[in-house]
Amino acid sequence: MGLKPIGDRIIVRREAAEAKTSGGIILPDTAQNKPQKGEVVAVGPGRVKPDGTRAPMQLKAGDKVLFTSWAGDEFKDRGRDGEILVMHEGDVLCVIEG
């Protein structure tokens, strides 16, 4: 990918939006909601605390996460379809297990 986050930032690949409703109606791109789920692709080294030490990151690459709707900055990934988000670790609400 060629991106390495700094501080307490993470890079998340957003899941693809649902193109069809549960009733079978196909949604156009403009009507699809952006999912708030994704997979962590890369993590930074952690934020620097006031005493100069680093706070360890709670997330790791490969974690499936839920995040807030306003989280991060979106970027198009030219190599693949979809978007990546660069956000702070604190914007993640929870890790999806299983």
PyMOL commands that set and color helices and strands:
alter all, ss='L'
color gray80, all
select helices_A, chain A and resi 29-31+89-91
alter helices_A, ss='H'
color red, helices_A
select strands_A, chain A and resi 9-14+37-43+64-67+73-76+83-88+92-96
alter strands_A, ss='S'
color yellow, strands_A
deselect
rebuild
show_as cartoon
